[in-house]
């Protein structure tokens, strides 16, 4: 029988899961620490950066996207692109309103 390379299973060692879990705990600690530091307008930017990096780790390793097929990766990218387009359109509408001119 010929083995289909695209559908071959990839086994992740428990060591990788422990490392990713430790990185997520460190990210959580950094998030808590950053919440007590006053950085002005940079606070939400830093918080979103930390959250995006933690979400990327979860998607890549715990959801096995790193070892998935190209079609799965394309589907994830398309979903993120659509989400960013919708957020961008919402923010452009929000910014373009004439606040306080009524």
KEMI-578413 format. One record per residue: z, y, x of N, C-alpha, C in turn; residue number from 1. Coordinates in Angstrom, 2 decimals. Example, Ala and Ser with C-alpha at 12.3 -4.5 7.8 and 13.67 -1.06 7.14 Angstrom:
# residues 2
n_up;n_north;n_east;ca_up;ca_north;ca_east;c_up;c_north;c_east;seq
7.80;-5.69;13.19;7.80;-4.50;12.30;7.80;-3.30;13.20;1
7.08;-2.25;12.85;7.14;-1.06;13.67;7.87;0.03;12.90;2
# end
This chain:
# residues 102
n_up;n_north;n_east;ca_up;ca_north;ca_east;c_up;c_north;c_east;seq
0.00;-1.18;0.82;0.00;0.00;0.00;0.00;1.25;0.87;1
-0.80;2.21;0.49;-0.82;3.45;1.25;0.23;4.40;0.70;2
0.92;5.02;1.58;1.99;5.94;1.17;1.41;7.33;1.00;3
1.67;7.94;-0.13;1.22;9.30;-0.39;2.15;10.25;0.34;4
1.62;10.96;1.30;2.43;11.83;2.14;3.04;12.98;1.34;5
2.33;13.43;0.33;2.78;14.58;-0.45;4.01;14.24;-1.30;6
4.13;13.00;-1.72;5.23;12.60;-2.59;6.30;11.81;-1.86;7
6.28;11.84;-0.55;7.29;11.13;0.22;8.64;11.83;0.06;8
9.68;11.04;-0.06;11.02;11.60;-0.23;11.56;12.09;1.11;9
12.26;13.18;1.05;12.90;13.71;2.24;14.40;13.62;2.04;10
15.06;12.93;2.93;16.51;12.76;2.82;17.18;13.79;3.71;11
18.05;14.59;3.11;18.77;15.62;3.83;20.13;15.06;4.21;12
20.50;15.27;5.46;21.78;14.74;5.92;22.93;15.55;5.34;13
24.06;14.92;5.15;25.23;15.65;4.64;25.67;16.79;5.56;14
25.36;16.67;6.83;25.70;17.73;7.79;25.02;19.05;7.41;15
23.78;18.98;6.98;23.05;20.18;6.56;23.73;20.82;5.36;16
24.14;19.98;4.40;24.82;20.50;3.21;26.15;21.18;3.57;17
26.87;20.61;4.51;28.14;21.20;4.94;27.88;22.54;5.63;18
26.85;22.61;6.45;26.51;23.87;7.14;26.11;24.94;6.13;19
25.28;24.58;5.16;24.87;25.55;4.14;26.06;25.98;3.31;20
26.94;25.05;2.95;28.15;25.39;2.20;29.02;26.36;3.00;21
29.16;26.12;4.30;29.95;27.01;5.15;29.31;28.40;5.22;22
27.98;28.44;5.31;27.28;29.73;5.32;27.47;30.48;4.00;23
27.47;29.74;2.88;27.71;30.38;1.59;29.14;30.92;1.49;24
30.09;30.19;2.05;31.47;30.68;2.07;31.60;31.93;2.94;25
30.92;31.93;4.07;30.93;33.12;4.92;30.27;34.29;4.20;26
29.18;34.03;3.51;28.52;35.08;2.73;29.43;35.63;1.64;27
30.20;34.76;1.01;31.15;35.22;-0.01;32.24;36.06;0.62;28
32.73;35.66;1.78;33.76;36.44;2.47;33.21;37.80;2.89;29
31.99;37.84;3.35;31.37;39.11;3.73;31.18;40.00;2.50;30
30.83;39.39;1.37;30.69;40.16;0.13;32.02;40.78;-0.28;31
33.09;40.01;-0.19;34.42;40.53;-0.54;34.82;41.64;0.43;32
34.59;41.42;1.72;34.93;42.45;2.71;34.14;43.73;2.46;33
32.84;43.58;2.18;31.99;44.75;1.96;32.39;45.51;0.70;34
33.01;44.83;-0.26;33.42;45.53;-1.48;34.58;46.48;-1.22;35
35.33;46.26;-0.17;36.45;47.15;0.17;36.07;48.28;1.11;36
34.88;48.23;1.69;34.42;49.25;2.62;33.56;50.25;1.86;37
33.87;51.53;2.03;33.08;52.57;1.35;31.91;52.99;2.24;38
30.72;52.57;1.83;29.52;52.91;2.59;28.60;53.85;1.79;39
29.13;54.42;0.74;28.35;55.36;-0.05;27.24;54.68;-0.81;40
26.03;55.22;-0.66;24.89;54.67;-1.39;24.42;53.33;-0.83;41
24.91;52.94;0.33;24.51;51.66;0.92;25.25;50.47;0.33;42
26.34;50.70;-0.41;27.11;49.58;-0.96;26.26;48.64;-1.83;43
25.51;49.16;-2.82;24.71;48.21;-3.62;23.59;47.56;-2.82;44
23.03;48.27;-1.86;21.95;47.70;-1.05;22.48;46.54;-0.21;45
23.64;46.71;0.40;24.24;45.64;1.20;24.64;44.47;0.31;46
25.23;44.76;-0.85;25.64;43.69;-1.76;24.43;42.89;-2.24;47
23.33;43.57;-2.57;22.12;42.86;-2.99;21.50;42.06;-1.84;48
21.57;42.59;-0.64;21.06;41.86;0.52;21.82;40.56;0.76;49
23.14;40.64;0.66;23.96;39.45;0.83;23.68;38.46;-0.29;50
23.59;38.95;-1.52;23.33;38.07;-2.66;21.97;37.41;-2.56;51
20.96;38.15;-2.11;19.62;37.56;-1.96;19.59;36.49;-0.87;52
20.31;36.73;0.22;20.34;35.72;1.28;21.05;34.45;0.82;53
22.14;34.60;0.06;22.84;33.43;-0.46;21.98;32.69;-1.49;54
21.28;33.43;-2.34;20.41;32.80;-3.33;19.26;32.06;-2.64;55
18.75;32.61;-1.55;17.68;31.95;-0.81;18.15;30.63;-0.23;56
19.36;30.61;0.31;19.92;29.35;0.84;20.05;28.31;-0.27;57
20.55;28.73;-1.43;20.72;27.79;-2.54;19.37;27.24;-2.99;58
18.39;28.11;-3.14;17.08;27.65;-3.61;16.42;26.74;-2.58;59
16.48;27.11;-1.32;15.80;26.32;-0.29;16.42;24.95;-0.08;60
17.75;24.88;-0.03;18.38;23.63;0.35;18.94;22.84;-0.83;61
19.70;23.47;-1.70;20.29;22.72;-2.81;19.28;22.39;-3.89;62
18.24;23.20;-4.02;17.18;22.89;-4.99;16.00;22.20;-4.31;63
16.11;21.92;-3.02;15.13;21.16;-2.23;13.74;21.79;-2.20;64
13.66;23.09;-2.32;12.36;23.75;-2.27;11.80;23.74;-0.85;65
12.67;23.73;0.13;12.20;23.71;1.51;11.36;22.47;1.81;66
11.69;21.37;1.16;10.99;20.11;1.42;10.04;19.74;0.28;67
9.79;20.66;-0.62;8.96;20.38;-1.79;7.48;20.56;-1.46;68
6.64;20.24;-2.45;5.20;20.37;-2.28;4.80;21.85;-2.34;69
3.58;22.11;-1.95;3.07;23.48;-1.97;2.98;24.03;-3.39;70
2.73;23.16;-4.35;2.66;23.60;-5.74;4.02;24.09;-6.23;71
5.09;23.42;-5.84;6.43;23.87;-6.20;6.74;25.22;-5.57;72
6.39;25.37;-4.31;6.62;26.65;-3.62;5.81;27.77;-4.27;73
4.57;27.46;-4.67;3.75;28.45;-5.35;4.35;28.84;-6.69;74
4.91;27.88;-7.41;5.54;28.16;-8.69;6.76;29.06;-8.52;75
7.56;28.79;-7.51;8.73;29.63;-7.22;8.28;31.05;-6.86;76
7.27;31.16;-6.01;6.76;32.47;-5.61;6.19;33.23;-6.80;77
5.47;32.55;-7.68;4.90;33.20;-8.86;6.00;33.71;-9.78;78
7.05;32.93;-9.94;8.18;33.38;-10.75;8.86;34.60;-10.16;79
9.06;34.60;-8.85;9.67;35.76;-8.19;8.77;36.99;-8.28;80
7.46;36.78;-8.13;6.53;37.89;-8.23;6.55;38.49;-9.63;81
6.54;37.65;-10.65;6.60;38.14;-12.02;7.91;38.88;-12.30;82
9.01;38.33;-11.80;10.30;39.00;-11.96;10.29;40.38;-11.31;83
9.78;40.47;-10.10;9.75;41.75;-9.40;8.81;42.74;-10.11;84
7.70;42.25;-10.65;6.79;43.13;-11.39;7.48;43.68;-12.64;85
8.19;42.84;-13.36;8.89;43.30;-14.56;10.01;44.28;-14.23;86
10.75;44.02;-13.17;11.80;44.94;-12.75;11.17;46.26;-12.31;87
10.07;46.20;-11.58;9.39;47.41;-11.14;8.89;48.25;-12.30;88
8.32;47.60;-13.31;7.86;48.35;-14.48;9.03;48.95;-15.25;89
10.12;48.23;-15.35;11.30;48.76;-16.04;11.86;49.96;-15.29;90
11.96;49.86;-13.97;12.48;50.98;-13.19;11.54;52.18;-13.21;91
10.23;51.94;-13.21;9.31;53.08;-13.27;9.43;53.80;-14.61;92
9.67;53.07;-15.69;9.90;53.70;-16.98;11.21;54.47;-16.97;93
12.23;53.90;-16.39;13.54;54.53;-16.34;13.51;55.82;-15.51;94
12.82;55.79;-14.38;12.76;56.96;-13.49;11.90;58.07;-14.09;95
10.87;57.71;-14.85;9.94;58.71;-15.35;10.46;59.45;-16.58;96
11.58;59.08;-17.11;12.10;59.77;-18.30;12.70;61.11;-17.93;97
12.58;62.05;-18.83;13.11;63.40;-18.59;14.55;63.44;-19.10;98
15.47;63.10;-18.25;16.87;63.05;-18.65;17.43;64.46;-18.81;99
18.06;64.72;-19.90;18.74;65.98;-20.13;17.84;67.13;-20.58;100
16.57;66.87;-20.86;15.68;67.95;-21.25;15.53;68.08;-22.75;101
16.32;67.36;-23.52;16.20;67.44;-24.98;17.14;68.42;-25.57;102
# end
